[in-house]
Amino acid sequence: MTQDELLELLDWARINYRTKLVDLAGIGLSAVPAAIGQVQSLTRLDLRKNKLSSLPPEIAQLQSLTTLELSNNQLSSLPPEIAQLQSLTTLKLSNNQLSSLPPEIAQLQSLTTLELGGNH
């Protein structure tokens, strides 16, 4: 999927207010466009099995997000803005390059599942 195709998909998802899931697993993404923050109806975002090394701070705009799947990427850190995802119940970060988590993660009071296996 090209960057233009991805932006077109995200624009469609933003307009379609019923979009609850965006599944971009295993498509070779190396970056998440800032436009992801405009799809505010999302409850689940699946970015597993890509080449992501970071997340845009705009991820914090996804206030309805309950599940964020980021396993099997190349993440070495998370943005502190992740603490603004107050609806988040599941955060999957296995098999990345994380050596620590931002202290702000403690502010995720709805979080019930945090997967961290296979990190440094």
Backbone torsions as a table, in degrees:
resi	resn	phi	psi	omega
1	MET	NA	128.1	179.5
2	THR	-78.9	165.2	177.6
3	GLN	-59.7	-41.4	179.1
4	ASP	-63.8	-41.3	178.4
5	GLU	-64.3	-39.5	179.0
6	LEU	-64.8	-44.2	178.3
7	LEU	-63.2	-37.8	177.4
8	GLU	-63.7	-43.3	177.9
9	LEU	-61.5	-45.1	-179.8
10	LEU	-65.8	-35.8	177.3
11	ASP	-65.1	-42.5	176.9
12	TRP	-61.0	-45.3	-178.3
13	ALA	-64.0	-35.3	178.9
14	ARG	-65.4	-42.6	-178.3
15	ILE	-70.0	-38.1	179.8
16	ASN	-83.4	91.6	-172.7
17	TYR	-60.9	-11.0	-179.6
18	ARG	-88.6	-4.6	-178.1
19	THR	-62.1	118.8	-179.8
20	LYS	-109.7	-25.9	-175.8
21	LEU	-130.6	131.3	167.5
22	VAL	-121.0	118.9	-178.6
23	ASP	-109.8	106.5	179.4
24	LEU	-118.3	28.8	-177.6
25	ALA	-68.4	136.0	170.5
26	GLY	65.2	30.2	179.8
27	ILE	-107.7	9.7	175.4
28	GLY	81.0	20.6	179.5
29	LEU	-63.0	134.3	173.6
30	SER	-106.6	-11.4	177.6
31	ALA	-152.5	148.9	175.4
32	VAL	-100.1	122.4	-179.7
33	PRO	-63.5	145.8	177.5
34	ALA	-58.0	-24.4	-179.6
35	ALA	-61.2	-14.7	178.7
36	ILE	-58.0	-32.0	-178.9
37	GLY	-65.5	-15.1	-179.1
38	GLN	-84.2	-10.8	-179.0
39	VAL	-93.0	68.4	-168.5
40	GLN	-74.3	-7.3	177.0
41	SER	-83.7	-7.6	-176.3
42	LEU	-59.9	135.3	170.0
43	THR	-111.7	-20.4	-179.8
44	ARG	-140.4	129.5	177.6
45	LEU	-126.6	118.0	-177.0
46	ASP	-109.7	109.7	-179.8
47	LEU	-120.4	22.5	-179.6
48	ARG	-60.1	156.2	169.0
49	LYS	55.9	49.8	174.3
50	ASN	-123.4	-158.7	-178.7
51	LYS	-123.2	34.7	-175.4
52	LEU	-73.7	131.7	175.4
53	SER	-109.4	-11.5	177.9
54	SER	-158.0	168.6	175.9
55	LEU	-120.9	145.6	178.1
56	PRO	-74.6	148.7	177.9
57	PRO	-61.3	-21.4	178.9
58	GLU	-62.6	-12.4	176.9
59	ILE	-56.7	-27.7	-178.0
60	ALA	-66.0	-15.8	-179.5
61	GLN	-77.5	-8.2	-177.9
62	LEU	-86.4	68.3	-172.5
63	GLN	-67.1	-18.2	178.6
64	SER	-93.1	-3.3	-175.0
65	LEU	-64.6	126.3	176.9
66	THR	-109.4	-26.8	-177.9
67	THR	-132.0	126.5	177.2
68	LEU	-126.8	113.2	-177.2
69	GLU	-106.2	115.2	-176.5
70	LEU	-128.1	14.4	-178.3
71	SER	-62.4	153.5	175.5
72	ASN	60.2	52.3	173.0
73	ASN	-126.1	-157.5	180.0
74	GLN	-125.5	31.6	-178.0
75	LEU	-67.4	128.7	175.8
76	SER	-108.9	-10.7	176.9
77	SER	-159.2	166.0	175.7
78	LEU	-119.9	146.9	177.9
79	PRO	-71.3	143.9	178.8
80	PRO	-60.5	-22.7	179.1
81	GLU	-61.4	-14.9	179.8
82	ILE	-58.0	-25.1	-180.0
83	ALA	-65.5	-15.5	-179.4
84	GLN	-81.3	-5.7	179.8
85	LEU	-84.6	70.9	-172.1
86	GLN	-69.4	-15.1	177.2
87	SER	-90.7	-6.3	-174.6
88	LEU	-65.2	123.3	177.3
89	THR	-109.2	-26.7	-176.1
90	THR	-131.7	125.4	177.9
91	LEU	-130.7	113.6	-177.2
92	LYS	-108.8	116.0	-175.0
93	LEU	-126.3	16.8	-177.1
94	SER	-61.4	150.2	173.6
95	ASN	57.5	54.4	172.1
96	ASN	-122.8	-157.1	179.4
97	GLN	-121.1	34.0	-178.3
98	LEU	-78.3	130.5	173.5
99	SER	-109.1	-13.9	176.3
100	SER	-157.7	167.5	176.7
101	LEU	-116.8	150.9	177.4
102	PRO	-65.6	142.5	-179.3
103	PRO	-59.2	-24.9	179.9
104	GLU	-61.2	-18.3	-178.2
105	ILE	-62.0	-23.4	178.2
106	ALA	-66.5	-14.6	179.8
107	GLN	-81.8	-6.3	-179.8
108	LEU	-80.5	81.8	-172.2
109	GLN	-72.5	-18.8	178.2
110	SER	-89.0	-9.1	-175.0
111	LEU	-64.9	122.1	177.7
112	THR	-114.8	-21.4	-179.1
113	THR	-130.0	122.9	176.3
114	LEU	-132.5	112.3	-179.8
115	GLU	-104.5	125.1	-175.2
116	LEU	-129.9	4.0	-175.6
117	GLY	-57.6	148.2	174.0
118	GLY	78.3	22.1	174.4
119	ASN	-102.9	174.2	-179.0
120	HIS	-85.1	NA	NA
